[in-house]
Amino acid sequence: MTANVSSTVTRPLQQQHKQSTLRIALISLLVVLSGYYIWVLYKAVTPNVSLAYKAYYIKNKTLYWQPTQPNLELTIPSTLNVTDNIPNLSRMGWHFDTNNKTRELAQQGGFYFTLAAMPTTDIEIKFTVAKTSLPIKPLTFTFNHHQGILQAQGNSLVAQLPPQQFLPTALQLQTFILTTPTPLQVTSISLASMHTDTLPLPYNTNPLNQKIGNIK
């Protein structure tokens, strides 16, 4: 009789112990899985990839991906032949004109780039366009958070970019976006240092809410 009672008491205790062990194991598994998924989510939000990769694949900002230019870095002076598939061009606005073998810019678009160091002098930016029978008119642009006007000079559109308009951190993405009411046939974009002031640059320092903006 005593043995039966002892056996009856032991079984529930063993079952409770098994249930507690199973509960602890399930909780531990949930904690591990939750931690893993949080880590995966963090890696997805902050991937360890190059600036160019992020601009093209994640932010959908640039038109082309070029693994040999991970930082979209330019030197001063630089000339970009926009008929090539350069990774600096914005995805918005650019189309290749097969008839004229030029890159056509419609409505709003531009390019992205980084510099190894902040300029110490004004930088001249020049958009060279294909020859046209119509006169070239000045166009508005935004450079980072500043606004200005590209002035017509022959078959080019030119402006000065003061050093203070550049983002100060090395290899920080600089954004240049221009707006054109009619399609513009562009052949090249160039950046060069200026040692004298030759062109006025109207601009204001109010931040602008642009569709194409900086990649943080």
Backbone hydrogen bonds in HBPLUS format (Angstrom, degrees):
<---DONOR---> <-ACCEPTOR-->    atom                        ^
c    i                          cat <-CA-CA->   ^        H-A-AA   ^      H-
h    n   atom  resd res      DA  || num        DHA   H-A  angle D-A-AA Bond
n    s   type  num  typ     dist DA aas  dist angle  dist       angle   num
A0005-VAL N   A0001-MET O   3.12 MM   4  6.44 158.0  2.17 149.4 154.6     1
A0006-SER N   A0002-THR O   3.02 MM   4  6.25 162.7  2.05 150.5 155.1     2
A0007-SER N   A0003-ALA O   2.97 MM   4  6.12 155.0  2.03 144.9 151.8     3
A0008-THR N   A0004-ASN O   2.92 MM   4  6.10 150.8  2.00 144.0 152.3     4
A0009-VAL N   A0005-VAL O   3.02 MM   4  6.29 150.2  2.11 148.8 156.0     5
A0010-THR N   A0006-SER O   3.01 MM   4  6.15 152.9  2.09 145.0 152.5     6
A0011-ARG N   A0007-SER O   3.26 MM   4  6.40 157.0  2.31 148.1 151.3     7
A0014-GLN N   A0010-THR O   2.91 MM   4  6.18 154.5  1.97 154.6 162.0     8
A0015-GLN N   A0011-ARG O   2.91 MM   4  6.18 158.3  1.96 154.2 160.7     9
A0016-GLN N   A0012-PRO O   2.83 MM   4  6.03 157.4  1.88 147.2 153.3    10
A0017-HIS N   A0013-LEU O   2.94 MM   4  6.14 153.1  2.02 142.6 150.2    11
A0018-LYS N   A0014-GLN O   2.91 MM   4  6.19 157.9  1.96 148.5 154.2    12
A0019-GLN N   A0015-GLN O   2.86 MM   4  6.10 158.4  1.91 149.4 155.6    13
A0020-SER N   A0016-GLN O   2.87 MM   4  6.07 156.7  1.93 147.0 153.4    14
A0021-THR N   A0017-HIS O   2.91 MM   4  6.12 158.8  1.96 147.1 153.2    15
A0022-LEU N   A0018-LYS O   2.86 MM   4  6.06 158.0  1.91 147.7 154.0    16
A0023-ARG N   A0019-GLN O   2.84 MM   4  6.01 154.8  1.90 145.3 152.6    17
A0024-ILE N   A0020-SER O   2.92 MM   4  6.14 160.1  1.96 149.0 154.0    18
A0025-ALA N   A0021-THR O   2.93 MM   4  6.13 154.3  2.00 144.3 151.9    19
A0026-LEU N   A0022-LEU O   2.90 MM   4  6.13 156.6  1.95 148.9 154.8    20
A0027-ILE N   A0023-ARG O   2.93 MM   4  6.15 161.5  1.96 149.9 155.0    21
A0028-SER N   A0024-ILE O   2.91 MM   4  6.06 159.3  1.95 146.5 152.6    22
A0029-LEU N   A0025-ALA O   2.91 MM   4  6.10 153.5  1.98 143.8 151.3    23
A0030-LEU N   A0026-LEU O   2.89 MM   4  6.16 157.3  1.95 149.3 155.1    24
A0031-VAL N   A0027-ILE O   2.94 MM   4  6.19 155.4  2.00 148.6 155.3    25
A0032-VAL N   A0028-SER O   2.96 MM   4  6.20 160.5  1.99 149.3 154.3    26
A0033-LEU N   A0029-LEU O   2.88 MM   4  6.08 166.3  1.90 153.1 156.9    27
A0034-SER N   A0030-LEU O   2.81 MM   4  5.90 158.5  1.86 146.2 152.8    28
A0035-GLY N   A0031-VAL O   2.94 MM   4  6.11 160.0  1.98 146.2 151.8    29
A0036-TYR N   A0032-VAL O   2.94 MM   4  6.18 152.0  2.02 145.5 153.6    30
A0037-TYR N   A0033-LEU O   2.92 MM   4  6.17 165.2  1.94 154.9 157.7    31
A0038-ILE N   A0034-SER O   2.94 MM   4  6.11 154.9  2.00 148.6 155.8    32
A0039-TRP N   A0035-GLY O   3.00 MM   4  6.18 152.4  2.08 142.1 149.5    33
A0040-VAL N   A0036-TYR O   2.89 MM   4  6.21 156.9  1.94 150.6 157.2    34
A0041-LEU N   A0037-TYR O   2.88 MM   4  6.04 160.5  1.92 146.3 151.7    35
A0042-TYR N   A0038-ILE O   2.91 MM   4  6.10 154.7  1.98 144.1 151.3    36
A0043-LYS N   A0039-TRP O   2.95 MM   4  6.21 158.0  2.00 149.1 154.7    37
A0044-ALA N   A0040-VAL O   2.94 MM   4  6.19 144.3  2.07 143.5 153.8    38
A0045-VAL N   A0041-LEU O   2.98 MM   4  6.22 150.7  2.06 147.6 155.0    39
A0046-THR N   A0042-TYR O   2.85 MM   4  5.97 157.9  1.90 151.3 157.9    40
A0054-LYS N   A0050-SER O   2.97 MM   4  6.21 162.8  2.00 150.1 154.8    41
A0055-ALA N   A0051-LEU O   2.90 MM   4  6.09 155.5  1.96 146.1 153.1    42
A0052-ALA N   A0070-PRO O   2.78 MM  18  4.95 159.3  1.82 149.0 146.5    43
A0056-TYR N   A0052-ALA O   3.03 MM   4  6.19 151.0  2.11 145.1 152.0    44
A0057-TYR N   A0053-TYR O   2.82 MM   4  5.75 156.4  1.88 156.0 161.3    45
A0058-ILE N   A0054-LYS O   3.16 MM   4  4.89 133.6  2.39 112.9 126.1    46
A0059-LYS N   A0054-LYS O   2.80 MM   5  6.03 164.8  1.82 174.3 176.7    47
A0061-LYS N   A0055-ALA O   2.69 MM   6  5.22 160.5  1.72 169.9 170.2    48
A0062-THR N   A0055-ALA O   3.40 MM   7  5.83 155.6  2.46 114.6 119.0    49
A0091-ARG N   A0061-LYS O   2.63 MM  30  5.44 158.4  1.67 144.1 140.3    50
A0063-LEU N   A0089-LEU O   2.89 MM  26  5.65 155.0  1.96 146.0 147.8    51
A0069-GLN N   A0066-GLN O   3.00 MM   3  5.71 166.9  2.02 124.8 128.6    52
A0072-LEU N   A0069-GLN O   3.35 MM   3  5.43 162.6  2.38 107.4 112.4    53
A0114-THR N   A0072-LEU O   3.05 MM  42  5.82 143.5  2.19 127.8 128.0    54
A0074-LEU N   A0114-THR O   2.91 MM  40  6.09 162.9  1.94 167.0 162.9    55
A0078-SER N   A0191-LEU O   2.96 MM 113  5.28 152.9  2.04 145.3 151.6    56
A0191-LEU N   A0078-SER O   2.83 MM 113  5.28 157.3  1.88 152.7 158.5    57
A0080-LEU N   A0189-ILE O   2.63 MM 109  5.06 173.7  1.63 163.5 164.2    58
A0189-ILE N   A0080-LEU O   2.93 MM 109  5.06 150.5  2.02 138.6 148.2    59
A0084-ASP N   A0081-ASN O   3.02 MM   3  5.85 163.2  2.05 122.7 127.8    60
A0112-TYR N   A0088-ASN O   2.76 MM  24  5.01 156.3  1.81 141.6 148.7    61
A0090-SER N   A0110-GLY O   2.99 MM  20  5.45 163.9  2.02 134.2 130.9    62
A0106-ALA N   A0093-GLY O   2.91 MM  13  5.07 163.4  1.94 140.7 144.7    63
A0095-HIS N   A0104-GLU O   2.82 MM   9  5.09 147.0  1.93 148.0 157.3    64
A0104-GLU N   A0095-HIS O   2.59 MM   9  5.09 156.0  1.65 177.3 172.7    65
A0097-ASP N   A0102-THR O   2.77 MM   5  5.32 164.8  1.80 169.5 173.8    66
A0101-LYS N   A0097-ASP O   2.78 MM   4  5.50 122.2  2.11 143.5 160.1    67
A0102-THR N   A0097-ASP O   3.30 MM   5  5.32 143.5  2.44 136.6 143.1    68
A0103-ARG N   A0186-VAL O   3.14 MM  83  5.33 156.1  2.20 166.9 160.5    69
A0186-VAL N   A0103-ARG O   2.81 MM  83  5.33 156.0  1.87 163.3 158.9    70
A0105-LEU N   A0184-LEU O   2.80 MM  79  5.04 162.5  1.83 145.3 151.0    71
A0184-LEU N   A0105-LEU O   2.84 MM  79  5.04 159.0  1.88 140.9 148.0    72
A0108-GLN N   A0106-ALA O   2.80 MM   2  5.95 109.2  2.30 119.6 104.9    73
A0180-THR N   A0107-GLN O   2.73 MM  73  4.97 160.7  1.77 144.9 151.8    74
A0109-GLY N   A0178-LEU O   3.16 MM  69  5.76 158.8  2.20 158.5 164.9    75
A0178-LEU N   A0109-GLY O   2.89 MM  69  5.76 165.5  1.91 155.4 152.2    76
A0111-PHE N   A0176-PHE O   2.94 MM  65  5.58 152.5  2.02 154.4 163.1    77
A0176-PHE N   A0111-PHE O   3.09 MM  65  5.58 170.3  2.10 172.9 174.3    78
A0113-PHE N   A0174-GLN O   3.12 MM  61  5.30 152.5  2.20 141.0 147.1    79
A0174-GLN N   A0113-PHE O   2.71 MM  61  5.30 173.1  1.71 168.3 169.4    80
A0171-LEU N   A0115-LEU O   2.88 MM  56  5.29 170.4  1.89 159.4 157.1    81
A0194-MET N   A0122-ASP O   2.79 MM  72  5.31 146.7  1.90 165.4 157.9    82
A0123-ILE N   A0161-LEU O   2.96 MM  38  5.01 165.8  1.98 133.6 138.0    83
A0161-LEU N   A0123-ILE O   2.71 MM  38  5.01 151.3  1.79 144.5 154.6    84
A0124-GLU N   A0192-ALA O   2.69 MM  68  5.24 162.1  1.72 169.3 167.7    85
A0192-ALA N   A0124-GLU O   3.02 MM  68  5.24 146.8  2.13 141.4 151.1    86
A0125-ILE N   A0159-ALA O   2.93 MM  34  5.50 165.9  1.95 158.9 163.7    87
A0159-ALA N   A0125-ILE O   3.07 MM  34  5.50 147.2  2.18 151.0 158.7    88
A0126-LYS N   A0190-SER O   2.95 MM  64  5.19 156.2  2.00 147.3 151.7    89
A0190-SER N   A0126-LYS O   2.89 MM  64  5.19 155.7  1.95 145.0 153.0    90
A0127-PHE N   A0157-LEU O   2.85 MM  30  5.07 163.5  1.88 150.1 155.1    91
A0157-LEU N   A0127-PHE O   2.86 MM  30  5.07 145.5  1.98 138.2 149.6    92
A0128-THR N   A0188-SER O   2.94 MM  60  5.28 162.0  1.98 148.1 153.7    93
A0187-THR N   A0128-THR O   2.82 MM  59  5.72 175.0  1.82 155.6 157.1    94
A0188-SER N   A0128-THR O   3.46 MM  60  5.28 161.8  2.49 134.6 136.4    95
A0129-VAL N   A0155-ASN O   2.92 MM  26  5.68 176.7  1.92 166.6 167.7    96
A0130-ALA N   A0185-GLN O   2.84 MM  55  5.57 152.3  1.92 145.5 153.7    97
A0139-LEU N   A0150-LEU O   3.07 MM  11  5.15 147.0  2.19 135.1 144.4    98
A0150-LEU N   A0139-LEU O   2.69 MM  11  5.15 168.0  1.70 164.9 165.7    99
A0179-THR N   A0140-THR O   3.00 MM  39  5.76 163.6  2.03 160.5 159.2   100
A0141-PHE N   A0148-GLY O   2.93 MM   7  5.38 152.1  2.00 143.0 142.1   101
A0148-GLY N   A0141-PHE O   2.97 MM   7  5.38 160.7  2.01 145.4 147.7   102
A0142-THR N   A0177-ILE O   2.75 MM  35  5.31 157.0  1.80 157.6 165.7   103
A0177-ILE N   A0142-THR O   2.90 MM  35  5.31 169.6  1.92 161.2 164.6   104
A0143-PHE N   A0146-HIS O   2.73 MM   3  5.16 154.1  1.80 143.5 152.5   105
A0146-HIS N   A0143-PHE O   2.92 MM   3  5.16 162.7  1.95 125.4 130.9   106
A0144-ASN N   A0175-THR O   2.81 MM  31  5.10 154.9  1.87 152.8 158.0   107
A0147-GLN N   A0204-ASN O   3.39 MM  57  5.59 154.9  2.45 147.9 154.1   108
A0151-GLN N   A0158-VAL O   2.79 MM   7  5.19 156.7  1.84 155.0 147.0   109
A0158-VAL N   A0151-GLN O   2.77 MM   7  5.19 162.4  1.80 147.9 150.3   110
A0153-GLN N   A0156-SER O   2.84 MM   3  5.15 167.7  1.85 145.7 146.6   111
A0156-SER N   A0153-GLN O   3.00 MM   3  5.15 142.3  2.14 114.5 126.1   112
A0165-GLN N   A0162-PRO O   3.03 MM   3  5.68 162.0  2.06 120.2 126.0   113
A0166-PHE N   A0163-PRO O   3.08 MM   3  5.62 159.4  2.13 115.6 121.8   114
A0172-GLN N   A0169-THR O   3.17 MM   3  5.48 134.9  2.39 138.5 131.0   115
